[in-house]
């Protein structure tokens, strides 16, 4: 079956994600196939939630700060992953440091292999309980998508590339992003894995559902 998309692409959908974010996991695993079916281009935007939380006075994930919310989130994630047939293994450390993975993803965001690398990192964290803060884990994720792991990590750790992730996180804050995953269509913000379908619909028909 030929599933080639005919005609121009829809407006681009910016996908802002955090590798330590629970709800970014199912979003990352399904967004590319959904966008392909709808003829929508996806721009992958890794960033860090830590600096954003700190500006709100949080020194930890709200799911750790508020235990009732945390218990609900893990059960909710179990239901979501089961419905999508995604494996889930609760990380023994949560949230994990995601700086290295985010730096790699930021540097190589335009590469065709980037979406699969992102999925590999999320699977390592949320399906295999591997420490994505460790360079050997990220190296293995790169090599599984056919890339030279050590060389790409060294490139991502260069000063200019460290600054790129910092700048992208600042841009997220400027654009009003406060959580992950978030989706932007021009200036329209959608927050949460459960808003992915709405963001896709907005790409196809901007202003959908708004009164005249």
C-alpha positions in Angstrom: 0.0 0.0 0.0 1.4 3.4 -1.0 0.9 5.8 1.9 2.8 8.7 0.2 1.3 12.0 1.2 0.1 14.1 -1.8 -0.1 17.8 -1.8 1.6 20.4 0.4 2.3 19.8 4.1 0.1 21.3 6.7 1.5 24.0 9.0 4.4 22.7 11.1 3.7 21.4 14.6 6.4 22.1 17.2 6.8 19.2 19.6 8.5 20.4 22.8 9.5 17.5 25.0 11.6 16.5 28.0 13.2 13.1 28.2 12.5 12.9 31.9 8.8 13.7 31.4 6.4 10.9 31.9 3.7 12.1 29.5 6.3 13.0 26.9 6.9 9.3 26.5 3.6 8.3 24.9 3.5 11.5 22.9 7.0 10.9 21.4 6.1 7.3 20.6 3.0 8.2 18.5 3.5 11.7 17.1 5.5 10.9 14.0 3.1 8.3 12.6 0.1 10.6 13.4 1.7 13.6 11.7 2.6 11.5 8.6 -1.0 10.4 8.2 -2.2 14.0 8.5 0.5 15.5 6.2 1.9 17.6 9.1 5.6 18.4 9.5 6.9 18.0 13.1 9.7 20.1 14.5 11.4 18.3 17.4 12.2 20.7 20.3 14.0 19.2 23.2 14.3 21.3 26.3 14.7 21.1 30.1 11.9 21.4 32.6 14.3 21.9 35.6 14.9 25.6 35.0 11.2 26.2 34.4 10.2 24.4 37.6 12.9 26.4 39.5 11.4 29.7 38.4 8.1 28.5 39.9 9.8 27.7 43.2 9.9 23.9 42.6 13.1 21.9 43.3 11.6 18.6 42.2 9.0 17.2 39.9 5.5 18.1 41.1 4.7 14.4 41.0 7.2 13.9 43.8 6.2 17.1 45.6 2.6 16.1 45.7 2.3 12.4 46.4 -1.4 12.0 45.6 -0.8 13.6 42.2 2.2 11.4 41.7 0.2 8.2 42.5 -2.5 9.3 40.1 0.0 10.1 37.3 1.7 6.7 37.4 -1.6 4.9 37.3 -2.8 7.2 34.5 0.4 6.5 32.6 -0.1 2.8 33.0 -3.5 3.1 31.4 -2.2 5.2 28.6 0.6 2.9 27.8 -1.6 -0.2 27.9 -4.0 1.4 25.5 -1.2 2.2 23.1 0.5 -1.2 23.6 3.6 0.5 24.9 5.9 -1.1 27.5 6.2 0.7 30.8 8.6 0.0 33.6 8.5 2.7 36.3 12.0 4.2 36.6 13.9 3.4 39.8 15.0 7.1 39.7 12.5 9.8 38.9 13.1 12.2 37.4 16.3 11.3 35.7 18.9 13.8 34.6 18.2 14.4 30.9 20.8 17.0 30.0 23.0 14.8 27.8 20.2 13.3 25.8 18.7 16.7 25.3 22.0 18.2 24.1 22.3 15.5 21.6 18.7 15.9 20.4 19.1 19.6 20.2 22.3 19.5 18.1 20.9 16.9 15.7 17.2 18.0 15.7 17.1 18.3 11.9 18.5 14.9 11.1 16.2 12.2 9.7 17.2 9.7 12.4 16.4 12.1 15.2 12.8 10.9 15.9 14.0 7.3 16.2 16.8 8.3 18.5 14.3 10.2 20.7 12.1 7.1 20.9 15.1 5.0 21.8 16.0 7.3 24.7 12.4 7.3 26.0 12.3 3.5 25.8 15.5 3.3 27.7 14.1 5.5 30.5 10.5 4.3 30.7 10.6 0.8 29.4 14.0 -0.5 30.4 14.8 1.6 33.5 18.2 2.6 32.2 19.9 5.7 33.4 19.8 8.1 30.5 22.2 10.4 32.4 25.0 8.0 31.6 26.9 8.5 28.4 27.1 4.8 27.6 23.3 4.6 27.5 23.0 7.5 25.1 25.8 6.1 23.0 23.9 2.8 22.7 20.8 4.7 21.7 22.7 6.5 18.9 24.3 3.3 17.7 20.9 1.6 17.5 19.9 4.2 14.9 23.1 3.7 12.9 25.0 6.7 14.3 28.5 7.0 15.7 27.6 7.4 19.4 30.8 8.6 20.9 31.5 11.1 18.2 28.0 12.6 18.4 28.2 12.9 22.1 31.6 14.6 22.0 30.1 17.0 19.4 27.1 17.7 21.6 29.3 18.5 24.6 31.2 21.3 22.8 30.6 24.7 24.4 28.5 26.2 21.6 26.2 23.2 21.6 25.8 23.3 25.3 24.7 26.9 24.8 22.2 25.8 22.2 20.2 23.7 24.7 20.3 26.5 27.2 19.0 28.9 24.6 16.2 26.6 23.5 15.1 26.2 27.1 15.0 30.0 27.5 13.0 30.2 24.3 10.5 27.7 25.7 9.9 29.9 28.7 9.6 33.0 26.5 6.9 31.3 24.5 4.9 30.4 27.5 5.8 26.7 27.8 5.5 25.5 31.4 5.3 21.7 31.1 5.9 18.8 28.8 4.9 17.7 26.3 3.8 20.9 24.7 2.8 21.5 21.1 3.0 24.9 19.4 1.2 25.8 16.1 2.5 29.3 15.4 1.6 31.0 18.7 -1.1 28.5 19.8 0.0 26.4 22.7 -1.3 22.9 23.6 -0.1 21.2 26.7 -0.2 17.5 27.5 -0.1 14.2 25.7 -4.0 14.3 25.6 -3.9 17.5 23.6 -1.9 16.0 20.7 -5.0 15.3 18.7 -6.3 18.8 19.2 -2.9 20.3 18.2 -3.0 18.2 15.0 -6.6 19.4 14.3 -5.5 23.0 14.8 -2.7 22.5 12.2 -5.3 21.4 9.7 -7.8 24.1 10.5 -6.3 27.0 12.6 -8.9 28.5 14.8 -11.0 25.4 14.8 -13.8 25.7 17.4 -13.4 29.4 18.0 -16.4 31.7 17.7 -16.3 34.4 15.0 
